[in-house]
Amino acid sequence: MLICDDKDVICDYIINVLGKSATYVEARGAYTGERNYIVFSTLTKKQAIELRGFIHQNKLHAFMSVMTTSEVFGKGFSSL
């Protein structure tokens, strides 16, 4: 999960470089009231590290939170 100012550059990287998809929603900062976006994506640990590096390398204004997922199912995911 990422909170960012510019969803386009991050979503483009997730889709075109990492080969994954993402979902975003518009949000407002509780403290600042500024508009930003929350971007959700399910990535492998390696892909999350690559995304973190991309954010740092490009000095993007983003907050990234990584959560461990024990199971993923639904459209686009194969069943084990």
Buried (B, 14 or more C-beta within 10 A) or exposed (E): EBBBEBBEBBBEBBEEEBEBEBEBEEEEEEEEEEEBBBBEBBBEEEBBEBBBEBBEEEEBEBEBEEEEEEEEEEEEEEEE
